[in-house]
Amino acid sequence: MGMGVDIRNRIAKRAAQEVKDGMIVNLGIGIPTLVANHLSDDLHVMFHAENGILGTGPSPEKGEEDPALCNAGGFPVTIIPGASYFDSALAFGMIRRGYLDITILGALEVSEKGDLANWIVPGKRVPGMGGAMELAQKAKKVIVLMNHVNKQGESKILRECALPLTAKACVDLIITEMAVIEVTEEGLLLKEVMAPFTVEEVVAHTEAPLRIPSVVGRIE
């Protein structure tokens, strides 16, 4: 199943509901970058980029890009009033001290214990771990946005990750095009199902066992 823009935006829109006023948030590459587009204007949120910006704004209009201003993925950004610049050592200092309220990451695999594998794809050259390891370990809340299944149609939510781990037991919430799943001490809890999918379909596409509460929310 390919990911249409609308599906990516549905996932990002649901993730945006987790962001509250006054938070410091780091957005990973991929679907997470879309989250900023779905926050209401009255929310005051500071976006943190590992390359040394606190207070990144929306993507610039074409032709308005500043060549010296980009996010950790190298994409052009704008800044909001009150933004600040610093070197990447300080950017990582903020991460390591636990100042980030939420980090929203993409993932290749997540385990039932909340282990995260998101940096290495076998047979592909990758730019490196980046900040993912520390973001995943240190942020107060870690949210993963991803396809529910991979290109082969296999579940990305597993009993055990097969790929090298980015960090262990770090994920708090998983949001896919099919469901919202919380990682708890007792395992994975199915919180919400996205239309048009059913609880049965989510269970069928999830390799890890899911706990089904008496009431499962539905996202239309």
DOGUFI-425694 format. One record per residue (C-alpha): residue in three letters; x, y, z. Coordinates in Angstrom, 1 decimal. Example, Ala and Ser with C-alpha at 12.3 -4.5 7.8 and 13.67 -1.06 7.14 Angstrom:
<rec><code>ALA</code><east>12.3</east><north>-4.5</north><up>7.8</up></rec>
<rec><code>SER</code><east>13.7</east><north>-1.1</north><up>7.1</up></rec>
//
This chain:
<rec><code>MET</code><east>0.0</east><north>0.0</north><up>0.0</up></rec>
<rec><code>GLY</code><east>1.5</east><north>3.3</north><up>-1.1</up></rec>
<rec><code>MET</code><east>1.1</east><north>6.3</north><up>1.1</up></rec>
<rec><code>GLY</code><east>-1.0</east><north>9.1</north><up>-0.5</up></rec>
<rec><code>VAL</code><east>-0.5</east><north>12.6</north><up>0.6</up></rec>
<rec><code>ASP</code><east>-4.0</east><north>12.6</north><up>2.2</up></rec>
<rec><code>ILE</code><east>-3.1</east><north>9.5</north><up>4.3</up></rec>
<rec><code>ARG</code><east>0.2</east><north>11.0</north><up>5.4</up></rec>
<rec><code>ASN</code><east>-1.7</east><north>14.1</north><up>6.4</up></rec>
<rec><code>ARG</code><east>-4.3</east><north>12.1</north><up>8.3</up></rec>
<rec><code>ILE</code><east>-1.6</east><north>10.5</north><up>10.4</up></rec>
<rec><code>ALA</code><east>0.1</east><north>13.9</north><up>10.9</up></rec>
<rec><code>LYS</code><east>-3.2</east><north>15.6</north><up>11.9</up></rec>
<rec><code>ARG</code><east>-3.8</east><north>12.9</north><up>14.6</up></rec>
<rec><code>ALA</code><east>-0.3</east><north>13.4</north><up>15.9</up></rec>
<rec><code>ALA</code><east>-0.8</east><north>17.1</north><up>16.1</up></rec>
<rec><code>GLN</code><east>-3.5</east><north>16.5</north><up>18.8</up></rec>
<rec><code>GLU</code><east>-0.8</east><north>15.3</north><up>21.1</up></rec>
<rec><code>VAL</code><east>1.0</east><north>18.6</north><up>21.0</up></rec>
<rec><code>LYS</code><east>0.0</east><north>21.1</north><up>23.7</up></rec>
<rec><code>ASP</code><east>0.6</east><north>24.8</north><up>24.3</up></rec>
<rec><code>GLY</code><east>4.1</east><north>25.7</north><up>25.4</up></rec>
<rec><code>MET</code><east>5.8</east><north>22.5</north><up>24.3</up></rec>
<rec><code>ILE</code><east>9.2</east><north>22.1</north><up>22.8</up></rec>
<rec><code>VAL</code><east>8.9</east><north>19.6</north><up>19.9</up></rec>
<rec><code>ASN</code><east>11.3</east><north>17.9</north><up>17.6</up></rec>
<rec><code>LEU</code><east>9.9</east><north>16.6</north><up>14.3</up></rec>
<rec><code>GLY</code><east>11.8</east><north>13.8</north><up>12.4</up></rec>
<rec><code>ILE</code><east>12.1</east><north>13.4</north><up>8.6</up></rec>
<rec><code>GLY</code><east>9.1</east><north>12.2</north><up>6.6</up></rec>
<rec><code>ILE</code><east>5.5</east><north>12.2</north><up>7.8</up></rec>
<rec><code>PRO</code><east>6.5</east><north>14.0</north><up>11.1</up></rec>
<rec><code>THR</code><east>7.4</east><north>17.2</north><up>9.2</up></rec>
<rec><code>LEU</code><east>3.7</east><north>17.5</north><up>8.2</up></rec>
<rec><code>VAL</code><east>2.6</east><north>17.8</north><up>11.9</up></rec>
<rec><code>ALA</code><east>3.5</east><north>21.5</north><up>12.0</up></rec>
<rec><code>ASN</code><east>0.8</east><north>22.2</north><up>9.3</up></rec>
<rec><code>HIS</code><east>-1.9</east><north>20.8</north><up>11.5</up></rec>
<rec><code>LEU</code><east>-1.4</east><north>22.8</north><up>14.7</up></rec>
<rec><code>SER</code><east>-4.0</east><north>25.5</north><up>15.5</up></rec>
<rec><code>ASP</code><east>-2.7</east><north>29.0</north><up>15.3</up></rec>
<rec><code>ASP</code><east>-3.4</east><north>29.8</north><up>19.0</up></rec>
<rec><code>LEU</code><east>-0.9</east><north>27.1</north><up>20.1</up></rec>
<rec><code>HIS</code><east>2.5</east><north>28.5</north><up>21.1</up></rec>
<rec><code>VAL</code><east>4.9</east><north>25.7</north><up>20.3</up></rec>
<rec><code>MET</code><east>8.7</east><north>25.8</north><up>19.8</up></rec>
<rec><code>PHE</code><east>10.1</east><north>23.4</north><up>17.2</up></rec>
<rec><code>HIS</code><east>13.6</east><north>22.2</north><up>17.9</up></rec>
<rec><code>ALA</code><east>16.0</east><north>21.2</north><up>15.1</up></rec>
<rec><code>GLU</code><east>19.2</east><north>19.2</north><up>15.9</up></rec>
<rec><code>ASN</code><east>21.3</east><north>21.5</north><up>13.6</up></rec>
<rec><code>GLY</code><east>20.7</east><north>24.4</north><up>16.0</up></rec>
<rec><code>ILE</code><east>17.3</east><north>26.1</north><up>15.8</up></rec>
<rec><code>LEU</code><east>14.6</east><north>26.5</north><up>18.4</up></rec>
<rec><code>GLY</code><east>11.5</east><north>28.0</north><up>16.8</up></rec>
<rec><code>THR</code><east>11.4</east><north>26.8</north><up>13.2</up></rec>
<rec><code>GLY</code><east>8.3</east><north>27.9</north><up>11.3</up></rec>
<rec><code>PRO</code><east>6.5</east><north>26.5</north><up>8.3</up></rec>
<rec><code>SER</code><east>8.2</east><north>25.7</north><up>5.0</up></rec>
<rec><code>PRO</code><east>9.0</east><north>28.9</north><up>3.0</up></rec>
<rec><code>GLU</code><east>7.1</east><north>29.9</north><up>-0.1</up></rec>
<rec><code>LYS</code><east>8.9</east><north>29.0</north><up>-3.3</up></rec>
<rec><code>GLY</code><east>11.5</east><north>31.7</north><up>-4.0</up></rec>
<rec><code>GLU</code><east>11.5</east><north>32.9</north><up>-0.4</up></rec>
<rec><code>GLU</code><east>14.0</east><north>30.3</north><up>0.8</up></rec>
<rec><code>ASP</code><east>17.0</east><north>31.5</north><up>2.9</up></rec>
<rec><code>PRO</code><east>20.0</east><north>29.3</north><up>1.8</up></rec>
<rec><code>ALA</code><east>21.4</east><north>29.5</north><up>5.3</up></rec>
<rec><code>LEU</code><east>18.2</east><north>28.4</north><up>7.0</up></rec>
<rec><code>CYS</code><east>17.4</east><north>24.7</north><up>7.0</up></rec>
<rec><code>ASN</code><east>16.3</east><north>21.9</north><up>9.3</up></rec>
<rec><code>ALA</code><east>18.3</east><north>18.8</north><up>10.3</up></rec>
<rec><code>GLY</code><east>17.1</east><north>17.1</north><up>7.2</up></rec>
<rec><code>GLY</code><east>18.6</east><north>19.9</north><up>5.0</up></rec>
<rec><code>PHE</code><east>15.2</east><north>21.2</north><up>4.0</up></rec>
<rec><code>PRO</code><east>14.5</east><north>25.0</north><up>3.9</up></rec>
<rec><code>VAL</code><east>12.6</east><north>26.4</north><up>6.9</up></rec>
<rec><code>THR</code><east>11.4</east><north>29.7</north><up>8.2</up></rec>
<rec><code>ILE</code><east>11.6</east><north>30.9</north><up>11.8</up></rec>
<rec><code>ILE</code><east>9.0</east><north>32.3</north><up>14.2</up></rec>
<rec><code>PRO</code><east>9.3</east><north>35.3</north><up>16.5</up></rec>
<rec><code>GLY</code><east>11.4</east><north>34.4</north><up>19.5</up></rec>
<rec><code>ALA</code><east>13.4</east><north>31.8</north><up>17.7</up></rec>
<rec><code>SER</code><east>17.1</east><north>31.3</north><up>18.6</up></rec>
<rec><code>TYR</code><east>20.2</east><north>29.8</north><up>16.9</up></rec>
<rec><code>PHE</code><east>23.0</east><north>27.8</north><up>18.5</up></rec>
<rec><code>ASP</code><east>25.5</east><north>25.2</north><up>17.5</up></rec>
<rec><code>SER</code><east>24.6</east><north>21.5</north><up>17.2</up></rec>
<rec><code>ALA</code><east>26.4</east><north>20.7</north><up>20.5</up></rec>
<rec><code>LEU</code><east>24.0</east><north>22.9</north><up>22.4</up></rec>
<rec><code>ALA</code><east>21.1</east><north>21.5</north><up>20.4</up></rec>
<rec><code>PHE</code><east>22.1</east><north>18.0</north><up>21.6</up></rec>
<rec><code>GLY</code><east>22.6</east><north>19.4</north><up>25.1</up></rec>
<rec><code>MET</code><east>18.9</east><north>20.3</north><up>25.1</up></rec>
<rec><code>ILE</code><east>18.0</east><north>16.8</north><up>24.0</up></rec>
<rec><code>ARG</code><east>20.3</east><north>15.1</north><up>26.5</up></rec>
<rec><code>ARG</code><east>19.0</east><north>17.1</north><up>29.4</up></rec>
<rec><code>GLY</code><east>15.5</east><north>16.1</north><up>28.6</up></rec>
<rec><code>TYR</code><east>14.1</east><north>19.5</north><up>27.7</up></rec>
<rec><code>LEU</code><east>12.2</east><north>18.1</north><up>24.7</up></rec>
<rec><code>ASP</code><east>8.5</east><north>17.5</north><up>25.5</up></rec>
<rec><code>ILE</code><east>7.8</east><north>15.4</north><up>22.4</up></rec>
<rec><code>THR</code><east>9.8</east><north>13.9</north><up>19.6</up></rec>
<rec><code>ILE</code><east>7.8</east><north>12.7</north><up>16.6</up></rec>
<rec><code>LEU</code><east>9.7</east><north>10.2</north><up>14.5</up></rec>
<rec><code>GLY</code><east>9.3</east><north>7.9</north><up>11.6</up></rec>
<rec><code>ALA</code><east>10.1</east><north>4.2</north><up>12.0</up></rec>
<rec><code>LEU</code><east>10.8</east><north>1.0</north><up>10.1</up></rec>
<rec><code>GLU</code><east>9.8</east><north>-1.3</north><up>13.0</up></rec>
<rec><code>VAL</code><east>8.4</east><north>-0.9</north><up>16.5</up></rec>
<rec><code>SER</code><east>8.3</east><north>-3.8</north><up>19.0</up></rec>
<rec><code>GLU</code><east>5.6</east><north>-4.5</north><up>21.6</up></rec>
<rec><code>LYS</code><east>8.0</east><north>-3.2</north><up>24.3</up></rec>
<rec><code>GLY</code><east>8.4</east><north>0.1</north><up>22.5</up></rec>
<rec><code>ASP</code><east>11.8</east><north>-0.7</north><up>21.0</up></rec>
<rec><code>LEU</code><east>12.4</east><north>1.5</north><up>18.0</up></rec>
<rec><code>ALA</code><east>14.3</east><north>0.6</north><up>14.7</up></rec>
<rec><code>ASN</code><east>14.4</east><north>3.6</north><up>12.4</up></rec>
<rec><code>TRP</code><east>17.8</east><north>4.2</north><up>11.1</up></rec>
<rec><code>ILE</code><east>19.3</east><north>1.4</north><up>9.0</up></rec>
<rec><code>VAL</code><east>17.7</east><north>-0.4</north><up>6.0</up></rec>
<rec><code>PRO</code><east>19.6</east><north>-3.5</north><up>4.9</up></rec>
<rec><code>GLY</code><east>21.3</east><north>-3.0</north><up>1.6</up></rec>
<rec><code>LYS</code><east>20.8</east><north>0.8</north><up>1.6</up></rec>
<rec><code>ARG</code><east>23.3</east><north>3.4</north><up>2.3</up></rec>
<rec><code>VAL</code><east>22.1</east><north>5.6</north><up>5.1</up></rec>
<rec><code>PRO</code><east>23.4</east><north>9.0</north><up>6.3</up></rec>
<rec><code>GLY</code><east>23.8</east><north>7.7</north><up>9.8</up></rec>
<rec><code>MET</code><east>21.9</east><north>7.5</north><up>13.1</up></rec>
<rec><code>GLY</code><east>21.6</east><north>11.3</north><up>13.3</up></rec>
<rec><code>GLY</code><east>19.9</east><north>12.5</north><up>16.5</up></rec>
<rec><code>ALA</code><east>17.3</east><north>9.7</north><up>16.5</up></rec>
<rec><code>MET</code><east>19.1</east><north>7.6</north><up>19.2</up></rec>
<rec><code>GLU</code><east>19.2</east><north>10.5</north><up>21.7</up></rec>
<rec><code>LEU</code><east>15.9</east><north>11.9</north><up>20.8</up></rec>
<rec><code>ALA</code><east>14.2</east><north>8.5</north><up>21.3</up></rec>
<rec><code>GLN</code><east>16.0</east><north>8.0</north><up>24.7</up></rec>
<rec><code>LYS</code><east>15.6</east><north>11.4</north><up>26.2</up></rec>
<rec><code>ALA</code><east>12.4</east><north>13.1</north><up>25.0</up></rec>
<rec><code>LYS</code><east>9.6</east><north>13.1</north><up>27.6</up></rec>
<rec><code>LYS</code><east>7.2</east><north>11.5</north><up>25.0</up></rec>
<rec><code>VAL</code><east>8.1</east><north>9.6</north><up>21.8</up></rec>
<rec><code>ILE</code><east>5.5</east><north>9.3</north><up>19.1</up></rec>
<rec><code>VAL</code><east>6.1</east><north>7.2</north><up>16.0</up></rec>
<rec><code>LEU</code><east>4.3</east><north>7.9</north><up>12.7</up></rec>
<rec><code>MET</code><east>4.5</east><north>5.2</north><up>10.1</up></rec>
<rec><code>ASN</code><east>2.8</east><north>2.9</north><up>7.7</up></rec>
<rec><code>HIS</code><east>1.2</east><north>0.0</north><up>9.5</up></rec>
<rec><code>VAL</code><east>2.8</east><north>-2.5</north><up>7.1</up></rec>
<rec><code>ASN</code><east>5.9</east><north>-2.4</north><up>4.9</up></rec>
<rec><code>LYS</code><east>6.1</east><north>-2.6</north><up>1.1</up></rec>
<rec><code>GLN</code><east>5.8</east><north>-6.4</north><up>1.3</up></rec>
<rec><code>GLY</code><east>2.6</east><north>-6.1</north><up>3.3</up></rec>
<rec><code>GLU</code><east>4.2</east><north>-7.3</north><up>6.5</up></rec>
<rec><code>SER</code><east>3.5</east><north>-5.8</north><up>9.9</up></rec>
<rec><code>LYS</code><east>5.9</east><north>-3.1</north><up>11.1</up></rec>
<rec><code>ILE</code><east>4.6</east><north>-3.6</north><up>14.7</up></rec>
<rec><code>LEU</code><east>6.4</east><north>-6.7</north><up>15.9</up></rec>
<rec><code>ARG</code><east>7.0</east><north>-8.8</north><up>19.0</up></rec>
<rec><code>GLU</code><east>10.7</east><north>-8.2</north><up>18.4</up></rec>
<rec><code>CYS</code><east>12.4</east><north>-5.8</north><up>15.9</up></rec>
<rec><code>ALA</code><east>14.5</east><north>-7.6</north><up>13.3</up></rec>
<rec><code>LEU</code><east>16.4</east><north>-4.5</north><up>12.3</up></rec>
<rec><code>PRO</code><east>19.2</east><north>-2.9</north><up>14.4</up></rec>
<rec><code>LEU</code><east>17.6</east><north>-0.9</north><up>17.2</up></rec>
<rec><code>THR</code><east>17.8</east><north>2.9</north><up>17.5</up></rec>
<rec><code>ALA</code><east>16.7</east><north>2.7</north><up>21.2</up></rec>
<rec><code>LYS</code><east>15.0</east><north>0.3</north><up>23.5</up></rec>
<rec><code>ALA</code><east>11.6</east><north>0.7</north><up>25.2</up></rec>
<rec><code>CYS</code><east>11.4</east><north>4.3</north><up>24.2</up></rec>
<rec><code>VAL</code><east>8.2</east><north>4.6</north><up>22.1</up></rec>
<rec><code>ASP</code><east>5.0</east><north>5.8</north><up>23.9</up></rec>
<rec><code>LEU</code><east>2.5</east><north>6.1</north><up>21.1</up></rec>
<rec><code>ILE</code><east>2.3</east><north>4.7</north><up>17.5</up></rec>
<rec><code>ILE</code><east>0.1</east><north>6.3</north><up>14.9</up></rec>
<rec><code>THR</code><east>-0.4</east><north>4.6</north><up>11.5</up></rec>
<rec><code>GLU</code><east>-3.0</east><north>5.0</north><up>8.7</up></rec>
<rec><code>MET</code><east>-4.9</east><north>2.2</north><up>10.5</up></rec>
<rec><code>ALA</code><east>-4.7</east><north>2.9</north><up>14.2</up></rec>
<rec><code>VAL</code><east>-3.5</east><north>4.7</north><up>17.3</up></rec>
<rec><code>ILE</code><east>-1.7</east><north>2.3</north><up>19.6</up></rec>
<rec><code>GLU</code><east>-0.3</east><north>3.0</north><up>23.1</up></rec>
<rec><code>VAL</code><east>2.7</east><north>1.2</north><up>24.4</up></rec>
<rec><code>THR</code><east>2.0</east><north>0.3</north><up>28.0</up></rec>
<rec><code>GLU</code><east>3.7</east><north>-1.8</north><up>30.7</up></rec>
<rec><code>GLU</code><east>1.2</east><north>-4.6</north><up>29.8</up></rec>
<rec><code>GLY</code><east>1.9</east><north>-4.5</north><up>26.1</up></rec>
<rec><code>LEU</code><east>0.3</east><north>-2.7</north><up>23.2</up></rec>
<rec><code>LEU</code><east>-3.1</east><north>-1.1</north><up>23.7</up></rec>
<rec><code>LEU</code><east>-5.4</east><north>-0.4</north><up>20.7</up></rec>
<rec><code>LYS</code><east>-6.8</east><north>3.1</north><up>21.4</up></rec>
<rec><code>GLU</code><east>-8.3</east><north>4.2</north><up>18.2</up></rec>
<rec><code>VAL</code><east>-9.0</east><north>2.8</north><up>14.7</up></rec>
<rec><code>MET</code><east>-9.0</east><north>5.0</north><up>11.6</up></rec>
<rec><code>ALA</code><east>-11.8</east><north>4.6</north><up>9.1</up></rec>
<rec><code>PRO</code><east>-12.3</east><north>2.7</north><up>6.9</up></rec>
<rec><code>PHE</code><east>-10.4</east><north>0.0</north><up>8.9</up></rec>
<rec><code>THR</code><east>-11.9</east><north>-2.3</north><up>11.6</up></rec>
<rec><code>VAL</code><east>-10.5</east><north>-3.6</north><up>14.8</up></rec>
<rec><code>GLU</code><east>-10.3</east><north>-7.0</north><up>13.2</up></rec>
<rec><code>GLU</code><east>-8.2</east><north>-5.6</north><up>10.3</up></rec>
<rec><code>VAL</code><east>-5.8</east><north>-3.8</north><up>12.6</up></rec>
<rec><code>VAL</code><east>-5.3</east><north>-7.0</north><up>14.7</up></rec>
<rec><code>ALA</code><east>-4.7</east><north>-9.0</north><up>11.4</up></rec>
<rec><code>HIS</code><east>-2.1</east><north>-6.5</north><up>10.3</up></rec>
<rec><code>THR</code><east>-0.3</east><north>-6.3</north><up>13.6</up></rec>
<rec><code>GLU</code><east>2.2</east><north>-9.1</north><up>14.4</up></rec>
<rec><code>ALA</code><east>2.6</east><north>-8.1</north><up>18.0</up></rec>
<rec><code>PRO</code><east>-0.4</east><north>-9.0</north><up>20.3</up></rec>
<rec><code>LEU</code><east>-2.8</east><north>-6.1</north><up>20.9</up></rec>
<rec><code>ARG</code><east>-4.9</east><north>-5.5</north><up>24.0</up></rec>
<rec><code>ILE</code><east>-8.4</east><north>-4.4</north><up>22.9</up></rec>
<rec><code>PRO</code><east>-10.2</east><north>-2.2</north><up>25.5</up></rec>
<rec><code>SER</code><east>-14.0</east><north>-2.3</north><up>25.9</up></rec>
<rec><code>VAL</code><east>-14.2</east><north>1.0</north><up>24.0</up></rec>
<rec><code>VAL</code><east>-12.0</east><north>1.7</north><up>21.0</up></rec>
<rec><code>GLY</code><east>-12.1</east><north>5.2</north><up>19.6</up></rec>
<rec><code>ARG</code><east>-12.8</east><north>5.7</north><up>15.9</up></rec>
<rec><code>ILE</code><east>-11.3</east><north>8.4</north><up>13.6</up></rec>
<rec><code>GLU</code><east>-13.5</east><north>9.2</north><up>10.7</up></rec>
//
